Amino acid sequence: MVPRRRYVLAVMNMVISGVAIYVNSLGVKMFADSTLYTALKNAVVGIAVLVPLAVSGEKRARYARLTPPQWLLLLLVALIGGSISYALYFRGLQLSTPVTASLIDHTQFLFVAVFAALFLGERFGPAVWAALVILLVGLTLGITVSAVRVDSGVMFISAATLLFAADFVLMKYLLRSVAPLTVMTFKMSLGSLLLFAYVAASGRLGMMSGLSPLQWGFVLVTGLILLAFTATSVLGLRSASATAVTAIPAGSPIITTALVFLSSRSAIPASRWLGLSLVLLAVLAIFILGQRQEQRPADGSGERGAA
């Protein structure tokens, strides 16, 4: 797959992510417990990715060919990215403010870039790194600084952000030798099962019996959106750098803000417009410069691009 097509998957992931944030902002308000809501919509994906295994003996046979190290890493993907990170993040939200969580979460793609450079050998020039910094600045502009809190929740949210970033790099490494569907199955099926175990241990699983048809409808819709997000994320991660696949989707607030504006016509502060303009500029720079640098190894010219 040529780099441009690889990066198109990242752009698709950005659009889906922007829509998901908007729809989830409506759906989560209908649930008394956000962790249960997350477990349910993750389970929709977990069940969906199990369907091919149920109908295809060839896909089931892939599991017999997995090596012990691959089994271990896949279990880590499920444990880290599918359950522990979510549990830590939601615990942090209980102790801190959403604005604080948003500010910390915005740094995730930078951690991915650093981890990918250290452990995967991804290499980009100064221009791409400058675009990553601009992207971070753009994402933080418009945040209400007075709502940021340095409290006990920061530790949990920071740990979750680091684990999410590590999980991306771990998946990128696994996708060199393991099929995307296998990675998705472990992350979402086993991950959602572990998340349900957490909900059950906290005594909140019984809340499922009181859910209305409208709530179940939101679970299904947001679960299907998450399925599309997961598929484009994993497929993009298989063929492009972890740095680009996480940095480009970080531009999702552009889509979310557009949807909010179109639906409510609410005023958007000038600082927010400035921030979104910087985000768009950074995403365009990463899209153009990143794929150009990733193309160089295939051409056999220039310095080594992303691995």
C-alpha positions as CSV (number, residue, x, y, z in Angstrom):
1,M,0.0,0.0,0.0
2,V,1.5,3.4,-1.0
3,P,1.9,5.9,1.8
4,R,-0.9,8.2,0.5
5,R,-3.4,5.4,0.8
6,R,-2.1,4.5,4.2
7,Y,-2.6,8.0,5.4
8,V,-6.1,8.2,3.9
9,L,-7.0,5.5,6.5
10,A,-5.7,7.9,9.2
11,V,-7.9,10.7,7.8
12,M,-10.9,8.5,7.7
13,N,-10.1,7.6,11.4
14,M,-10.0,11.3,12.2
15,V,-13.4,11.9,10.7
16,I,-14.9,8.9,12.4
17,S,-13.4,9.9,15.7
18,G,-14.8,13.4,15.4
19,V,-18.3,12.0,14.8
20,A,-17.8,9.5,17.6
21,I,-17.0,12.3,20.1
22,Y,-20.1,14.2,19.1
23,V,-22.4,11.2,19.3
24,N,-20.8,9.9,22.5
25,S,-21.3,13.3,24.2
26,L,-25.0,12.8,23.6
27,G,-25.0,9.1,24.6
28,V,-23.0,9.2,27.8
29,K,-25.4,11.8,29.3
30,M,-28.1,9.1,29.2
31,F,-26.2,6.8,31.4
32,A,-25.6,7.1,35.2
33,D,-22.3,5.3,34.9
34,S,-19.9,6.1,32.0
35,T,-17.8,3.0,32.6
36,L,-20.8,0.7,32.0
37,Y,-21.7,2.7,28.8
38,T,-18.1,2.2,27.6
39,A,-18.1,-1.5,28.4
40,L,-21.4,-2.0,26.5
41,K,-20.3,-0.2,23.3
42,N,-16.9,-1.9,23.4
43,A,-18.7,-5.2,23.7
44,V,-20.6,-4.4,20.4
45,V,-17.2,-4.3,18.7
46,G,-16.0,-7.3,20.6
47,I,-18.9,-9.4,19.4
48,A,-18.7,-8.1,15.8
49,V,-15.0,-9.1,15.4
50,L,-15.8,-12.6,16.7
51,V,-18.3,-13.3,13.9
52,P,-15.6,-14.0,11.3
53,L,-14.1,-16.5,13.6
54,A,-17.4,-18.3,14.0
55,V,-17.8,-18.7,10.2
56,S,-14.2,-19.2,9.0
57,G,-12.1,-22.2,10.0
58,E,-9.1,-20.6,8.3
59,K,-9.3,-17.6,10.6
60,R,-9.6,-19.8,13.7
61,A,-6.5,-21.7,12.5
62,R,-4.5,-18.6,12.8
63,Y,-4.6,-18.8,16.5
64,A,-3.0,-22.3,16.4
65,R,0.0,-20.7,14.6
66,L,0.6,-18.0,17.2
67,T,3.8,-18.3,19.1
68,P,4.0,-18.0,22.9
69,P,5.5,-14.5,22.7
70,Q,2.7,-13.4,20.4
71,W,0.1,-14.8,22.8
72,L,1.7,-12.9,25.6
73,L,1.8,-9.6,23.7
74,L,-1.8,-10.0,22.5
75,L,-2.9,-10.6,26.1
76,L,-1.0,-7.4,27.1
77,V,-2.8,-5.5,24.3
78,A,-6.2,-6.6,25.8
79,L,-5.1,-5.9,29.4
80,I,-3.5,-2.6,28.8
81,G,-5.5,-1.0,26.0
82,G,-8.8,-2.8,26.5
83,S,-9.3,-2.6,30.2
84,I,-6.7,-1.1,32.6
85,S,-6.4,2.2,30.6
86,Y,-10.1,2.7,30.6
87,A,-10.4,1.9,34.3
88,L,-7.6,4.3,35.2
89,Y,-9.1,7.0,33.0
90,F,-12.6,6.9,34.4
91,R,-11.2,6.8,37.9
92,G,-9.2,10.0,37.1
93,L,-12.4,11.6,35.7
94,Q,-14.1,10.9,39.0
95,L,-11.3,12.7,40.9
96,S,-10.5,15.5,38.4
97,T,-12.3,17.8,35.8
98,P,-13.0,16.9,32.2
99,V,-10.9,19.8,31.1
100,T,-7.9,18.5,33.0
101,A,-8.5,15.0,31.4
102,S,-8.7,16.6,27.9
103,L,-5.5,18.5,28.4
104,I,-3.6,15.4,29.5
105,D,-5.2,13.2,26.8
106,H,-4.0,15.7,24.1
107,T,-0.4,14.6,24.8
108,Q,-1.0,11.0,23.8
109,F,0.1,11.3,20.2
110,L,3.4,12.9,21.4
111,F,4.1,9.9,23.7
112,V,3.3,7.6,20.8
113,A,5.8,9.4,18.6
114,V,8.5,9.2,21.3
115,F,7.8,5.5,22.1
116,A,7.7,4.7,18.3
117,A,11.1,6.4,17.8
118,L,12.6,4.5,20.7
119,F,11.2,1.1,20.2
120,L,10.1,0.8,16.6
121,G,12.8,2.9,14.9
122,E,10.4,5.4,13.4
123,R,12.3,8.4,12.1
124,F,10.9,11.8,11.0
125,G,12.5,15.1,10.2
126,P,12.4,18.3,12.2
127,A,9.4,19.6,10.2
128,V,7.2,16.7,11.3
129,W,8.2,17.1,14.9
130,A,7.4,20.8,14.6
131,A,4.0,20.0,13.2
132,L,3.4,17.7,16.2
133,V,4.2,20.5,18.6
134,I,1.9,22.9,16.6
135,L,-0.8,20.2,16.8
136,L,-0.5,20.1,20.6
137,V,-0.6,23.9,20.9
138,G,-3.7,24.0,18.6
139,L,-5.5,21.4,20.6
140,T,-4.9,23.2,23.9
141,L,-5.9,26.6,22.7
142,G,-9.5,27.3,23.8
143,I,-9.2,25.2,26.9
144,T,-10.5,27.0,30.0
145,V,-7.3,27.2,32.0
146,S,-9.1,28.0,35.2
147,A,-10.8,24.6,35.0
148,V,-7.5,22.7,35.0
149,R,-6.8,21.1,38.3
150,V,-3.6,19.5,39.7
151,D,-5.2,16.9,41.9
152,S,-5.2,13.2,42.7
153,G,-7.0,12.5,39.4
154,V,-4.0,13.7,37.3
155,M,-2.0,10.7,38.3
156,F,-4.7,8.2,37.1
157,I,-5.3,10.2,33.8
158,S,-1.6,10.5,33.1
159,A,-1.1,6.8,33.7
160,A,-4.0,6.0,31.4
161,T,-2.6,8.3,28.6
162,L,0.8,6.6,28.8
163,L,-0.7,3.1,28.7
164,F,-2.9,4.0,25.7
165,A,0.2,5.3,23.9
166,A,2.2,2.2,24.8
167,D,-0.7,0.0,23.6
168,F,-0.6,1.7,20.2
169,V,3.1,1.0,19.8
170,L,2.7,-2.6,21.0
171,M,-0.1,-3.1,18.4
172,K,2.1,-1.6,15.7
173,Y,4.9,-4.1,16.6
174,L,2.4,-7.1,16.7
175,L,0.9,-6.1,13.3
176,R,4.3,-6.9,11.7
177,S,3.5,-10.6,12.1
178,V,-0.1,-10.9,13.4
179,A,-3.3,-10.4,11.3
180,P,-5.2,-7.2,12.1
181,L,-8.4,-9.1,12.9
182,T,-6.5,-11.1,15.5
183,V,-5.2,-7.9,17.2
184,M,-8.7,-6.4,17.0
185,T,-10.3,-9.5,18.6
186,F,-7.9,-9.5,21.5
187,K,-8.1,-5.8,22.1
188,M,-11.9,-5.4,21.9
189,S,-13.3,-8.9,22.7
190,L,-11.0,-9.8,25.6
191,G,-10.6,-6.2,26.5
192,S,-14.4,-5.6,26.9
193,L,-14.7,-8.8,28.9
194,L,-12.1,-7.5,31.3
195,L,-13.9,-4.2,31.5
196,F,-17.1,-6.0,32.3
197,A,-15.3,-7.8,35.1
198,Y,-14.3,-4.4,36.5
199,V,-17.8,-3.1,36.3
200,A,-19.1,-6.3,38.0
201,A,-16.5,-6.0,40.7
202,S,-17.6,-2.4,41.4
203,G,-21.2,-3.7,41.8
204,R,-22.7,-1.7,38.8
205,L,-23.4,-4.6,36.4
206,G,-27.0,-4.8,37.6
207,M,-27.7,-1.4,36.1
208,M,-28.0,-3.1,32.7
209,S,-31.5,-4.4,33.6
210,G,-32.9,-0.9,33.9
211,L,-31.7,0.4,30.5
212,S,-34.3,1.7,28.1
213,P,-34.7,0.9,24.4
214,L,-33.3,4.4,23.6
215,Q,-30.2,3.7,25.7
216,W,-29.7,0.3,24.0
217,G,-30.0,2.1,20.7
218,F,-27.2,4.5,21.6
219,V,-25.1,1.5,22.7
220,L,-25.6,-0.1,19.3
221,V,-25.0,3.0,17.2
222,T,-21.9,4.2,19.1
223,G,-20.7,0.6,19.1
224,L,-20.9,0.4,15.3
225,I,-19.1,3.8,15.1
226,L,-16.4,2.4,17.4
227,L,-16.1,-0.7,15.1
228,A,-15.4,1.6,12.1
229,F,-12.9,3.6,14.2
230,T,-11.1,0.5,15.4
231,A,-10.9,-1.0,11.9
232,T,-9.5,2.1,10.3
233,S,-7.1,2.6,13.3
234,V,-5.7,-1.0,13.2
235,L,-5.6,-1.2,9.4
236,G,-3.8,2.2,9.2
237,L,-1.5,1.2,12.0
238,R,-0.5,-2.0,10.0
239,S,0.5,0.0,7.0
240,A,1.7,3.4,8.2
241,S,3.7,4.7,11.1
242,A,2.3,4.8,14.6
243,T,3.2,8.5,14.8
244,A,1.1,9.5,11.8
245,V,-1.8,7.1,12.6
246,T,-2.2,8.7,16.1
247,A,-1.3,12.3,15.2
248,I,-3.7,12.8,12.2
249,P,-6.8,11.5,14.1
250,A,-5.9,14.0,16.9
251,G,-7.4,16.5,14.6
252,S,-10.9,15.1,15.3
253,P,-12.0,18.3,17.2
254,I,-12.3,20.0,13.8
255,I,-15.1,17.5,12.9
256,T,-16.7,17.6,16.3
257,T,-16.7,21.4,16.5
258,A,-18.2,21.6,13.0
259,L,-21.0,19.2,14.1
260,V,-21.7,21.2,17.2
261,F,-21.8,24.4,15.3
262,L,-24.2,23.0,12.6
263,S,-26.5,21.5,15.2
264,S,-26.7,24.3,17.7
265,R,-25.3,27.4,15.9
266,S,-23.6,28.3,19.2
267,A,-20.9,30.9,19.2
268,I,-17.3,29.6,19.1
269,P,-14.6,31.7,20.8
270,A,-11.9,33.3,18.7
271,S,-9.2,31.3,20.6
272,R,-11.0,28.1,19.6
273,W,-11.0,29.1,15.9
274,L,-7.3,29.9,16.1
275,G,-6.6,26.6,17.8
276,L,-8.6,24.6,15.1
277,S,-6.7,26.5,12.4
278,L,-3.4,25.4,13.9
279,V,-4.7,21.8,14.2
280,L,-5.7,21.8,10.5
281,L,-2.3,23.2,9.5
282,A,-0.5,20.6,11.6
283,V,-2.6,17.7,10.2
284,L,-2.0,18.8,6.6
285,A,1.8,19.1,7.3
286,I,1.9,15.6,8.8
287,F,-0.1,14.2,6.0
288,I,2.1,15.7,3.3
289,L,5.5,15.5,4.9
290,G,5.0,12.3,6.7
291,Q,3.9,10.2,3.7
292,R,6.8,11.8,1.7
293,Q,9.3,10.6,4.3
294,E,7.7,7.2,4.6
295,Q,8.0,6.8,0.8
296,R,11.8,7.3,0.8
297,P,12.8,3.8,1.9
298,A,10.6,2.3,-0.8
299,D,12.2,4.5,-3.4
300,G,15.7,3.7,-2.0
301,S,16.6,7.4,-1.8
302,G,17.1,9.9,0.9
303,E,17.4,9.3,4.6
304,R,15.5,6.5,6.3
305,G,11.9,7.3,7.0
306,A,9.5,5.7,9.4
307,A,9.9,2.0,9.9
